Amino acid sequence: ALRAAVTATAAMWLLVASRSLFAVGAGAVTPGAMAMAADLSSRDNRLKAMSLLAAAVSTGAILGPAASALFAGLGLAAPFYVIAACGLATVI
C-alpha cells in the first residue's frame, strides 16, 4: 500500500510539473500570437483577426481532447505520437 501511495504521489508531481510547463509555454505564445495578429491586420480587420484567433484556440480546446480520445483506441501512447507528428508538420 505504501508503494502505491509513493507511486501515486510521484505521478501527481509529474502531472503538476508538466501542466505548469504547459502553462508557461501557453502564456508565452498567446500574447505573441495576439500581437502578431494585431500588427499584421489593418485597423478595419483587427477585430476579425482577433476573433479568428480566439475561435481557433477554442476549437483546438474542444477538438483536441476528442481527437486524443479517438487515437487512444490505438494505444495509450498513440495520441502523443499523433500530437508530436502534428507539431513537427507545423514547424515544417
C-alpha positions as CSV (number, residue, x, y, z in Angstrom):
1,A,0.0,0.0,0.0
2,L,2.9,2.3,0.8
3,R,4.5,1.7,-2.6
4,A,1.2,2.6,-4.4
5,A,0.9,5.8,-2.4
6,V,4.5,6.7,-3.2
7,T,3.9,5.9,-6.9
8,A,0.7,8.0,-7.0
9,T,2.5,10.9,-5.3
10,A,5.3,10.8,-7.8
11,A,2.8,10.7,-10.7
12,M,0.9,13.6,-9.2
13,W,4.1,15.7,-9.0
14,L,4.9,14.8,-12.6
15,L,1.4,15.8,-13.7
16,V,1.6,19.2,-11.8
17,A,5.1,19.9,-13.3
18,S,4.0,19.1,-16.8
19,R,0.9,21.2,-16.6
20,S,2.9,24.0,-15.1
21,L,5.4,23.8,-18.0
22,F,2.4,23.9,-20.5
23,A,1.0,27.0,-18.8
24,V,4.3,28.8,-19.1
25,G,4.5,27.9,-22.8
26,A,0.9,28.9,-23.5
27,G,1.5,32.1,-21.6
28,A,4.5,32.9,-23.7
29,V,2.9,32.0,-27.1
30,T,-0.6,33.5,-26.8
31,P,0.3,37.2,-26.3
32,G,2.8,36.9,-29.1
33,A,0.2,35.5,-31.4
34,M,-2.3,38.2,-30.5
35,A,0.3,40.9,-31.1
36,M,1.2,39.4,-34.4
37,A,-2.4,39.2,-35.5
38,A,-2.9,42.9,-34.4
39,D,0.2,44.1,-36.2
40,L,-0.4,42.2,-39.5
41,S,-4.1,43.2,-39.8
42,S,-5.4,46.6,-40.8
43,R,-7.3,48.7,-38.4
44,D,-10.6,47.7,-40.0
45,N,-9.8,44.0,-39.9
46,R,-8.3,43.8,-36.5
47,L,-11.4,42.7,-34.7
48,K,-11.9,39.9,-37.3
49,A,-8.3,38.7,-36.9
50,M,-8.6,38.6,-33.1
51,S,-12.0,36.8,-33.4
52,L,-10.5,34.2,-35.7
53,L,-7.6,33.7,-33.4
54,A,-9.9,33.2,-30.4
55,A,-12.1,30.8,-32.4
56,A,-9.1,28.7,-33.4
57,V,-7.9,28.4,-29.8
58,S,-11.4,27.5,-28.7
59,T,-11.8,24.9,-31.5
60,G,-8.5,23.4,-30.5
61,A,-9.5,23.2,-26.9
62,I,-12.7,21.3,-27.9
63,L,-11.4,19.1,-30.7
64,G,-8.0,18.3,-29.2
65,P,-9.2,16.0,-26.3
66,A,-11.8,14.4,-28.5
67,A,-9.2,13.5,-31.2
68,S,-6.9,12.2,-28.5
69,A,-9.7,10.0,-27.2
70,L,-10.1,8.6,-30.7
71,F,-6.4,7.9,-31.1
72,A,-6.2,6.3,-27.6
73,G,-8.1,3.4,-29.0
74,L,-4.9,2.5,-30.9
75,G,-2.9,2.5,-27.6
76,L,-2.3,4.9,-24.8
77,A,0.9,6.3,-26.4
78,A,-0.8,6.9,-29.8
79,P,-2.2,10.4,-29.0
80,F,1.2,11.6,-28.1
81,Y,2.8,10.3,-31.3
82,V,0.0,12.0,-33.3
83,I,0.5,15.3,-31.4
84,A,4.2,15.1,-32.0
85,A,3.7,14.5,-35.7
86,C,1.2,17.4,-36.0
87,G,3.7,19.7,-34.2
88,L,6.5,18.6,-36.5
89,A,4.3,19.2,-39.5
90,T,3.5,22.7,-38.2
91,V,7.2,23.5,-37.9
92,I,8.0,22.3,-41.4
